[in-house]
């Protein structure tokens, strides 16, 4: 199956924002719905909280 990556906005976790789409896309693809870094209680310095760091993690 092809892979689909769902990325959430900066307000809430991954599955909440995509709950209506997940069922549809998982029928034909492997869906990956990670939480962005810092949405899991992880605390790093402010200099590490950049878009580039998030992109590298994904």
Secondary structure as UniProt FT lines:
FT   STRAND          2..5
FT   HELIX           14..28
FT   STRAND          29..32
FT   TURN            37..38
FT   HELIX           46..48
FT   HELIX           51..57
//
